[in-house]
Amino acid sequence: MNKFLNTIALSAFLAISAINIAYSEDELKIPIAEFEFVKIFSGKDADFVRSKLGEPEEIMKRENESGTVEFWIYKDIVQVGGSDKTYKYTQIGIINNYIETLGNTNRSPR
């Protein structure tokens, strides 16, 4: 009986831990530290970006040899280094539904 209760307790602990991990992965604290931003978003797809950051402030499109490149613009979401300041603009370049470039700047992307 004691072994059974230990198994139940361990199972409950693991289930709660899994829920907490899944919940924390869904949350994204804005502003995001610069290196953390790169780590989180590199190589992801457009749906992932939207699920974490919502709709961009603006989408700019350009044509090149690979087809249409979309540049999604977000404002004030990435911290500058270890400071408390944020970049004014973050530009995410998307080709064929996947992130190809990530950039942060204080200059207008236009």
C-alpha positions in Angstrom: 0.0 0.0 0.0 2.8 2.4 0.9 4.5 1.7 -2.5 1.1 2.5 -4.2 0.8 5.8 -2.5 4.4 6.8 -3.3 3.7 5.9 -7.0 0.5 8.1 -6.9 2.4 11.0 -5.3 5.2 10.8 -7.8 2.8 10.7 -10.7 1.0 13.7 -9.4 4.3 15.6 -8.9 5.4 14.8 -12.5 2.0 15.8 -13.9 2.1 19.2 -12.1 5.7 19.7 -13.2 4.8 19.1 -16.8 1.9 21.5 -16.6 4.2 24.2 -15.1 6.8 23.7 -17.8 4.3 23.9 -20.6 2.7 27.0 -19.1 6.1 28.8 -18.7 7.1 28.0 -22.3 3.9 29.7 -23.5 4.6 32.9 -21.6 7.0 35.4 -23.0 8.0 38.3 -20.9 8.4 41.5 -23.0 10.9 43.0 -23.3 13.0 40.0 -24.2 16.7 39.9 -23.5 18.6 40.3 -26.8 20.4 36.9 -26.8 17.3 35.1 -25.5 15.3 36.6 -28.4 17.7 35.1 -30.9 17.7 31.7 -29.1 13.9 31.6 -29.0 13.1 32.7 -32.5 16.0 31.4 -34.7 14.7 28.9 -37.3 11.1 29.0 -36.2 8.1 29.5 -38.5 5.7 32.4 -38.9 3.0 30.7 -36.8 5.4 30.5 -33.9 6.2 34.2 -34.1 2.5 35.1 -34.1 1.8 32.8 -31.2 4.5 34.4 -29.1 4.4 38.1 -30.2 0.9 38.5 -31.8 0.4 40.4 -35.0 3.2 42.7 -36.1 2.9 46.5 -36.1 3.6 46.4 -39.8 4.5 44.0 -42.6 6.7 45.1 -45.4 7.2 42.9 -48.5 10.1 42.8 -51.0 10.8 40.6 -54.0 14.1 38.8 -54.5 15.5 35.7 -56.2 13.9 33.4 -53.5 10.5 35.0 -53.9 8.7 37.3 -51.6 10.3 38.2 -48.4 8.2 39.6 -45.6 9.6 41.8 -42.9 7.5 41.8 -39.8 8.1 44.9 -37.6 7.5 44.9 -33.9 8.2 47.8 -31.5 10.0 47.9 -28.2 10.1 44.1 -27.6 13.9 43.4 -27.3 16.2 44.8 -24.6 19.5 46.4 -25.6 22.3 44.1 -24.2 22.0 44.0 -20.4 20.4 47.4 -20.0 16.8 48.4 -19.2 16.5 50.1 -22.7 14.7 48.5 -25.6 15.4 48.7 -29.4 12.7 50.8 -31.0 12.2 48.3 -33.8 12.6 44.6 -34.2 12.5 43.2 -37.8 11.8 39.6 -38.5 12.5 38.5 -42.1 10.4 35.6 -43.2 10.9 33.6 -46.4 8.7 30.6 -47.3 7.0 30.8 -43.9 10.3 30.5 -41.9 12.5 33.1 -40.1 15.6 33.9 -42.2 16.7 37.1 -40.4 16.3 38.8 -37.1 17.4 42.4 -36.5 17.0 45.1 -33.9 17.5 48.8 -34.5 16.6 52.3 -33.2 16.3 53.6 -36.8 13.1 53.4 -38.7 13.0 50.4 -41.0 11.6 52.4 -43.9 
